[in-house]
């Protein structure tokens, strides 16, 4: 059974800091990994998707990497801003029954 | 990508009643999913709803409690039946386009509070 872990559960940083959010998964047989952003009480916004054959993806100030063999992914946020404050979830797609397995998320607070 | 809407956006309901949540997509999709996010928790898949077939439920979820309809390729409903306070959650629908790298897109969610 696939399990996805995100540690720590919460993170607080000052504005302007570069930061890394970690995600680990137990079964390396994945099709892809997605990073999502969720604002309080809202739905999910897809940030980046990395296919299993890729090592990284970039979008603006965000860079996500994937090391499938070790079961790890990181989301790098450059020059953090208060508007980046949200919960960041990673999810892996195993392909079995099209199932997306989520971590519990990391709640990020960027202090002005 | 897709534009996904859900109705209602939020509701407060009394225990023992039922609520039907609607999910509308702006383009045709084969696969639609319903998730539950309990307070402080991550997302849990309730069921997969493909047009023209019965919904497939995950372990711990049953059709009598969460009946799902999928009448066409752009619309689905999830009913939360005989509600109890434990059903208080955010319910989200998502879609997956065939051949689109298995990327899923999510609706804005329905925040349900059961009193």
Interface residues (C-beta under 8 A of the other chain):
Chain A: X31 X32 X34 X36 X41 X42 X43 X44 X45 X46 X49 X51 X89 X91 X93 X95 X97 X98 X99 X100 X102 X103 X104 X105
Chain B: X1 X6 X31 X33 X41 X42 X43 X44 X45 X48 X56 X90 X92 X94 X96 X101 X102 X103 X104 X105 X106 X107 X108 X109 X111
